[in-house]
Amino acid sequence: MLHEFREFIARGNVIDLAVGVIIGAAFNDIVKALVDNVIMPPIGLATSGIDFSKLQWVLKADNPATPELDPVAIQYGAFVNTCIRFLIVAWAVFMLVKAVNAIRRVHHQEQKASAEAEPPAPTPQETLLIEIRDLLKAQQAR
C-alpha cells in the first residue's frame, strides 16, 4: 500500500494539483483584499456609507450583563462580500481559460498551416535511397 501511495504522489497530476491549490489560496488573499479594500468602499459610498461586511440581522441581542456571549445574528453582509469575491474569481478564471484557449487555437492553426505547407526536403538517406530505387528501375527497364 505504501508503494502505491508513493506512485500516486509521484504522478505529475498530483504535483500540479498541489501547486494549483497553493496558488489558489494565495489568489484568494489577493481577491479578498481587492473586494474589501477596492471594490466595497465605493459601493459603500454609493449606498450612503454602508459597510457591507458589518450588515447583519440580529436574532438575539448581546446581553451587556454577560460579556462573554456574542449576539446571535445572520451576517448577510459578509455573504454579499463572499459572493462578490466569487464573481471576481470566476471572472478571472474565465479570462484565464479564454486566454489559454486563444493560445491553443493559434498554436493549432500554426501547426495546421505548417502541415499544409510543402513537405520537408528529404534527408540525405532518403535522397540516396531514391537514387538507388531509380537506378534499379532503370536497370530493370533495359
C-alpha positions in Angstrom: 0.0 0.0 0.0 2.9 2.4 0.8 4.3 1.7 -2.7 1.0 2.5 -4.4 0.7 5.7 -2.3 4.3 6.7 -3.4 3.4 6.1 -7.0 0.2 8.1 -6.6 2.1 11.1 -5.1 4.8 10.9 -7.7 2.4 11.4 -10.6 2.6 14.7 -12.3 -1.1 15.4 -11.9 -0.9 15.3 -8.1 2.0 17.7 -8.0 0.2 20.1 -10.4 -2.9 19.9 -8.3 -0.9 20.8 -5.1 0.7 23.7 -6.9 -2.8 24.9 -8.1 -4.2 24.7 -4.6 -1.3 26.7 -3.1 -1.6 29.4 -5.8 -5.4 29.4 -5.4 -5.0 30.1 -1.7 -2.7 33.0 -2.4 -5.0 34.2 -5.1 -7.9 34.1 -2.6 -6.0 36.5 -0.4 -5.5 38.9 -3.3 -9.2 38.8 -4.2 -10.2 39.3 -0.6 -8.0 42.4 -0.4 -9.4 43.6 -3.8 -13.0 43.2 -2.6 -12.6 44.5 0.9 -10.3 47.5 0.1 -11.0 48.5 -3.5 -14.5 47.4 -4.6 -16.6 47.6 -1.5 -15.6 51.1 -0.3 -17.1 52.8 -3.5 -20.2 50.6 -3.2 -20.5 51.6 0.4 -20.1 55.2 -0.5 -22.7 54.9 -3.2 -25.1 53.4 -0.6 -24.6 56.2 1.9 -21.5 54.8 3.7 -22.9 51.3 4.4 -20.1 48.8 5.2 -21.5 45.5 3.8 -19.2 43.4 5.9 -21.0 44.7 9.0 -24.5 44.2 7.8 -26.4 41.6 9.8 -29.9 40.6 11.1 -29.7 40.3 14.9 -31.8 37.3 16.1 -30.8 37.7 19.7 -29.1 40.8 21.0 -26.0 40.8 23.1 -26.6 40.9 26.9 -24.4 43.5 28.5 -24.5 41.6 31.8 -22.7 38.7 30.2 -19.9 40.0 28.0 -18.7 36.5 27.1 -21.8 35.9 24.9 -21.9 37.4 21.5 -25.2 38.3 19.7 -26.8 35.8 17.5 -27.0 37.3 14.1 -27.3 36.4 10.4 -24.4 38.2 8.8 -25.7 38.7 5.3 -23.2 41.5 4.6 -20.3 39.0 4.8 -22.3 36.8 2.4 -22.6 39.6 -0.1 -18.8 40.2 0.1 -18.2 36.5 -0.4 -20.5 36.4 -3.4 -18.6 39.4 -4.9 -15.3 37.6 -4.3 -16.7 34.5 -6.0 -17.7 36.6 -9.0 -14.2 38.1 -9.3 -12.5 34.7 -9.0 -14.9 33.2 -11.6 -14.3 36.1 -13.9 -10.5 35.8 -13.5 -10.7 32.0 -14.2 -12.9 32.6 -17.2 -10.4 35.1 -18.6 -7.5 32.7 -18.0 -9.3 29.9 -19.7 -10.2 32.2 -22.6 -6.6 33.3 -23.0 -5.3 29.7 -22.9 -7.9 28.6 -25.5 -6.9 31.5 -27.7 -3.2 30.5 -27.4 -4.1 26.9 -28.2 -6.2 27.9 -31.2 -3.4 30.0 -32.6 -0.9 27.2 -32.0 -3.3 24.7 -33.6 -3.7 27.0 -36.7 0.1 27.3 -36.9 0.5 23.5 -36.8 -2.2 23.1 -39.4 -0.6 25.7 -41.7 2.9 24.1 -41.3 1.4 20.7 -42.1 -0.3 22.1 -45.2 3.0 23.8 -46.3 5.3 22.0 -48.6 6.7 18.7 -47.3 10.1 18.9 -45.8 13.1 18.2 -48.0 14.2 14.6 -48.0 17.1 13.6 -45.7 20.4 12.6 -47.2 19.5 8.9 -46.5 16.1 9.3 -48.3 17.8 11.0 -51.3 20.3 8.1 -51.5 17.5 5.5 -51.4 15.6 7.4 -54.1 18.7 7.4 -56.3 19.2 3.7 -55.7 15.5 3.0 -56.5 15.7 5.0 -59.7 18.9 3.1 -60.8 17.2 -0.2 -60.1 14.2 0.8 -62.1 16.5 1.9 -65.0 18.3 -1.4 -64.9 15.0 -3.4 -65.0 13.8 -1.3 -67.9 16.7 -2.4 -70.1 
